Amino acid sequence: MDVSSLAMPDIASLSMYMAKNETLQDVGTALLSNALDVQKSMGAATINMMEQSVNPAVGGNIDLRV
């Protein structure tokens, strides 16, 4: 093994390593963004459910006269 290769990585390997890390970082950011969107929609659904549970009878019946 050559000592100089341990001290200084070659440019091609460094470039591939940096590109791989950038791709992994982009994927991680996209996954976190997706998870945030899911949490926001679940939170909105939970708030909607809680608002409806305060008075669940409202809108449940229709009075008709013939």
N, C-alpha and C positions, 0 to 999 in steps of 0.2 A: 504494500500500500504506500502510495506516495504521500509524503508529509504535507506538501503544498496543497493537495486536494482537500485535506482536512481543514486547513486554515481558510481557504477561500472557495466557496461553492461556485460551480460554473454558472454562467448567466442563464443558460437554457433551463437548468433545474430550478433556479431561483424564480424565473419567470413563470414556470409551470406551477410552482408552489404558491406563488402570489395569486395567480389566476384561479387556482382551486380554492384558496381561502376566500377570495372575493365572491366566487359562485356560492360557496357554502354560506357566507354571510347574507347574500341576497336571498337565498332560499329560507334562511332563518327569519329574516325580516318579513318575507311574504307570509310565512306560517304564523308569525306573531300578529301580523295585520289581520289575517283571516280569523284567528282566535279572538281578537278584539272585536271584530264585526259580529261574530257569533255571540259573544258575551253581551254586546249592546242590544242585539235583537232579543236575546233571552231576558235581559233586564226589562226591556219594554213590554214583553209579553207578561212578565211577572207583575209589573205595575198595573197593566190592564186587568189582569186577573184579580188583583187586590182591590182595584176600584170597583169592579163588578161584584165582588163578594160583600161589599159594604151593604148593599141593598139588592140582593139577588132576585127579588120578586119584580123589580121594575123591568118592564118590557117582556115579561114572561107570559102575560095573559092579555087577551084581546076581548073587550066587551062588544058584543054584537046584538043588535035588536032587529027583529024582522017584522 
